[in-house]
């Protein structure tokens, strides 16, 4: 009998991931306001756009856990399970999927708010420092792939837009002096969003104006740095972060749609890898759509994440939350978004602590769990196994071997007993552990041997 053990550790588990870093709607993000006229001492008023993320949601939520000893997968014949010699005739090695991440980095205005007790470290600095730290932790031989884009993306570069002031709101014809998170600007007037070149018309009327942020998902589906092995993209991603900084509002809906669309187009071209989206945010949508209803953008984002997770290829959305202390509404909303994206709950980075380290740790947690419960279907000496003669067992800390029963699909997983299923029953490429089984084998502080055994009829979940 031959067993081939493959270490499945915290490092090197994920393949093909999209990371979506979103930081937006909270009390620090101002939205838009119209500048006052003449010598008005009152000046501009911020709009309601900066109050997003107050929709209904579950309370609180903790960050994810990192498996201290991730499972060891063994591919081989049965041993002590009562299977006959025919079952133990062949064995083959198996592999976890390498990972690619597409990072969608939130650069909304609220990222300028400070997060430490001393009031010196902004959320933007904490997130960018954390991402840089994560990069430097990866070995030179890492097979992790990384790509990045930012949001919001301005339609016109802000340094080309005419500025104005609250005391002198004079602007060229067909523009209005509008205050946003980064100052007073002369923005184009509009009566309909079709006039805004891919943006949104705020308060459509004779006093409407174009927001200058793209609401077009296709723009966010074009990476600033395309996914590639971290050894080749790290410098480009770090340089891109240095060239960006917090801007205006939070178009979560088109940014998330663009991220999952890019990942879904990328994944089939890299079928030997696993692709995910990671969304890190300090708030929720404030524009695209801008309708004064914070739950509208949240619900649209959840539907996008759900569709991506259930699609073919399946693209999961991992959420990293960078929220203010006591902001249970945003935390609950982000947990809802993560659950919709097939990843249970958000990883919450706690304020007033070392946020850069926490952010890097959160990325390691994602890296160590995204494919830690998903294995490539092994092949035998003839090139391919009989998919109806595969069984999965595991041993915790050298104890008794436990059988993981097969189920037809993810929808058939048992909430307590778990199970396993194929990604595609007709032509499987992956063996996926159900949530309950995955949680069991990834409990911290334990050594788990997961064994995929070939040659005996698959044991399905017994009826209750």
N, C-alpha and C positions, 0 to 999 in steps of 0.2 A: 504494500500500500504506500502511496506517495502523497504527501500533502505539501502544498506550496503556500507559505505564509506571506502575505503582503501587509506591511504596516500601513495603517490608515491614520495618520496623525493629524494634528491641528494644521500642519502646513501641507500644501500641495494637493488639496483635495478638489478644489473647484476648477471647472473649466467653462469658458464662455459665459462671462457674467456681465450684466449691465448695471452700473452703479448710478443711482440717481440721487444727487445731493440737493435737497430742496430746503430752503430756509426762507420763510416768508411771513405770512400773515400773523402778526402779533401786535401788541400795543406799541411796538417801536417802529412799525412800518407805516409811514404816513399816508400813502395814497396820493391823491391830487387835490389841489384847491386852486381857485381863481384868484389872481393877485388883485389887491385893492387898487383903486385909482388914485392918481395924483399924489398928494402928500398924506394919504390916509395912514394914520399911525397903526391901524389894525393890520394892514398888509394882507397876505394870503391866508386862506383857511384850508387846512388839510381835509381831504374828502374822507368818506367812510371806508375807502378801499383798504386802509391799513388795519381794519379790525377783523379780518378773516379768521377762520379757524375756530369760531365760537359755536359751531353746530353741535348737535347731539352726538354723544359718544360715550363709550364706557369709561369708567373712572380709572385714572392712573395706569400703571403698567411698568414692569421692570425691564431692564436690559436682558439680552440673551445670555446664555451660558456657553462657556468654551469647554469642550471636552478635554480634560487633562490627559486622559489616556484614551484616544479614539480607538475604535475597534480594529482588530487585526482580522483580515479576511483570509480564510483558508479555502482553497479550491481543491477538492479531492473526493475520493470514494468514502462511503460510510464506514464508521468505525464504532462498533458496539451498539448499533441501532437496530439490529435484527434483520438487516438487509442481506440478501444472499450474495454469493460471489459474483454473479452476473452484474449486480449493482456496483460492485467495486472494481469492475474490469478496466475502467478508464478514468483518467482525471485530466484536468487542464487548468492552466493558470488563468486568473481573472484580473481585471484592472479597475480602479476607480477612474472616473472621468477627470481629465485636466480641466481647468477653469479659465474662462475669459470674463472680465468685468467691463461693462460699459458704465462709466460714472457720469451721472448728470448732476453737475454741481450748482447748487442754488447760490446765486449772487444777488439776491433781492436786498432791498434797503435795510431790512431788519437785521441783517448780518453785521451791521456796524455796532449793534448794541453790545455792551460789555457783559461778561459772564462770570468774572471773578470778583471776589470781595473787594479787592483793591480798585476795581473799575478800570483796569488797564488792558485787559485782554479781550478783544472782540471775538464774537462767534466766528467771523471769517478767518481770523488768525488761528484760532483753535482748530478749526476744520482743516485749513490748508497745512498747518504744522503737523496735524495728526496724519494726514494723507502722506505727507513727505516722510514722516517717521515710519509709517507702514511700508513704504517703498524701500527704505534703507534696511528694514528688517529682513527683506527677502533675499535668499542666497542668489549668487550669480547664476546658478544653474536652475533657478525656479522656472517651472513651466506655466506659471500664472500669466494670463494675458490681461492687459489694461487698455481702455480707451476712455475718452472724456469729452464732454460738452458742458456748456454753462447755460443758465437761464436766469432772468430773461435775456433774450438777445435783442438789442435795439435795431429798429428798422433803419434809422439814420444814426451814424455815430454821434454820440452826444456832444462831442467837441465841434461838430459841424452845425449844430442847432443854435439859432440865435438866442442869446440870453436876454433877460429883462430883470427888473427888480420890483419889489413891492411898492416902492415910492415912485418909480417910473416904469409903468407897465406898457409903455409904448412898444408895439410890435408891427412888423410888416403886414400888409393887407392879407386878409384871409388866415390870420393866425391870432391866437389868444395867449396872453401871458399867464402861464400856469405854474403853480408851485408843486413840486414833487419832492421825493426824498433827497435829491441831489442838487436842488436849487430852483430858480425861476427860469422858465424857458418859453419861447414863443412856439406853440404847437399848432399844427394845421387845424382849421375848423372843419366840421363835418356834420352831416345829418344822417349818415348811414356808414356802417363799418366797411362797406364796399369801397368807400373813398379813402381808406386808411392804409392801403398797400400791404395788407396782411396783418394789420393791427386791429384795434377795436375802437369804435366811436363811443366815447363816454358822454352820457347825458344827451343822446341824440336830439337836437333841437337847433335853433338858431345860435345857441351858445355851446354846441357840442364841439369836442376836440378829439383828435387822434392821440392815442396813448404812447405811440412810438415804441411799443414792445411787440414783438412778433407773437401772434396767436396761431400761427400756421405750424402744425405739427411737423410738416416736412422739413422745416428749418432746423428743428431739434433732432431730426433723424440723420443729420449730417454731422459727424463728429469733428471736433476741432483737432483731436488726435485720435486716429483710427485704432481699433483694437489690434494689439500686437504683443508679443512676449515682453514682459516687464523690462528685460535687459535692453530692449531696443526702444521702448516708449517712455521709460521713466523720466529721462531728461526733458523730453518734449512736454510731458504732463506737468512737471514742476515749473517749466518755463511758462506754460499756458496759465497756470494758477497765478504766477507772479505778474502776468500781463492783465489779469482781470481784477475786479473788486466789486463791492456792493453797489447796486444801481437803484432800481425803482421797486416795482411790484412783483407779484408771484404768479406767473401763468402756469400753474402746476399741470392743468389738463393737457395743453398741447406739448409741454415738455415731457411729461410721462408717456404720452402717446408716441412722440417721436423716439423716445428711448426704447420702448418695447418694439416699435416698428423696425428700428435699426437692428436690434438684437435678433428679431425674428428673421430678418433678411440675411443676417450674418451667419446664423446657426446652421442652416442647411449646407452652407459652403464649407463648414468646419464640423462635419458630423462626428468626428472623433473626439470632440470636445463638448463641454457643457457651458451654456450661456445663461446668464442671469442679469437682472437689473437691480441696482442698489440705489435707494432713494433716501438721502439724508436731508432733514429739514428741521427748521425751528418753528414751523407754522403750517398754515394751510393756504389754499388759493385765495387770491385777492383780485384777480382779473382773468379774462378769457374763460368764462364769462364774468363780467362785472355787473352784477344785478342786485347787490345789496343783501343777497341771501348766502351766507357762508356755507350752507350745506349743499348748495347746487354744485359747486366745484368739487367738493368732497365726494359726492355721490357719482359724479361723472368720472372722477379719478378711480374710484373703487371699481366701476364697471370696466374701465380700461384694464386695470390690473387683473380682474377676474378673467376677462376674455383672453389676455395674454397667457395666464397660467393654464387655462384650459385649451389653448390653441395647439397646433401642430406645426412647428415645434413648440413645446411648452416653455414659456419664458416667465420665470418667477421674479417677483419684485421684493427685494429686501429693503426695509426701511430703517434708517438711522435717524433718531429724533434728537435735535439739539434744542431743547425747550427751556423756557424760563422756570425758576423754582415755583412750584405750586400751580403750574399751568396744566391742570388735569384734563381740561377740555381738549387741548392740542394733543396731549399724550393719548387720550382715548381715541381721538380721530386718527392718529397715526397708527395705532394698533389695529383699527378697522381697515386701514389701507393695506397694512402688512398681511392681515388675514385674507383680504380679498386677493392679494397677490400670491397666496399659497405658502406664506412663510410664518404663519401663526401670529406673531406680534412684533412690534418694533423694538429695536435695540435703542434704549434711551440713554443718552449721554447726560450725566448729572452736572448741574451747574455748580460753581464754586469749588470744583475739584480740578484735577489736571485733565482738562478736556482733550488736549492733544493726545495724551496717552490713552484716554478712554476711547477716542475716535479710532485710533490705530488698533486698539484691542477689539472694538466692535467689528472692524473689517477682518481681523483675524478670526473672530467668531464666525462670521459669514463664510470666510474662506474654509473654515474647518467643518462646517455643517452642511453647506449647500449640496454637496454630493457625497457626504459621509455615509448616507444611507441609500445610495444608489450605485450599483455596480454594473459593469459591462457583462453582458451574457457571455460566458466563456465558450471556447470551442474545444472539441475533442481531437483525437488523432486524425479523424476523418475530415476535420475542418469545421464541423458544426454539430452541436448537440441536438438531441430530441427534446424539444421544448416541453413535451408532456412527461418528461422523465427527469425533472429537476426538483430538488428539495433544499431547504435552507434550515440550518440549525445554528445555535450559538451557545457558548459556554462563558459564564461570568466568573472571573477570578479562579479558574481551574475547577469549578464545581461541575454539577451534572449537566449533561447536554440537553438543551431544550429545543423542541421543534417549533419552527415558525410555519404556520399553515398558509397555504396559498389561497388567494381570493381572486375573483375575476377582474376586479378593477379597484381603483382608489375609493370609489363609492361603496364598495363592499367591505372595506376595512372594519374590523371590530374595534370599538372604542376602548376595550380593555385588553383583549387578546392580540390586537394588532393584525399581523399577517404580512404577506408580501404579494406583489403582483408584477406583471410585465408592463412596460411602457406601451407596447403595441402587441397584443396577444397574437395577432396574425403573423407578425414578423418581428419578434422582440429583439431590442438592442440592449435594454437595461432591465435589471432586477431591482425593484424599488421596495424598501421596507415601509410598511404603514406607519402612521404617526406614533401610535402607542409602542410599537416595536422599536422604532427609531429612537424614541425618548429613552427606552430601557437600555439600549446598547450604548447610548451616548451619555449616560449618567456620569458626572465627574468622579474621579478617584477610583475607577475600577478598570480592570483589563478585560476586554471582551474579545473572544474569538468567534467570528462569524464564518460559517462553513457553507459553501455551495456544493452540493453533492449531486452527482450525475449518474443515471443508469436505472433508477427505480421510479416507478409511477409516482407522479406528483401527489402529495398528500394535501387535500383541500380542507378548509375550515369545516369541522363537523357541525351538523345542525344543532341548534340549541333546543 
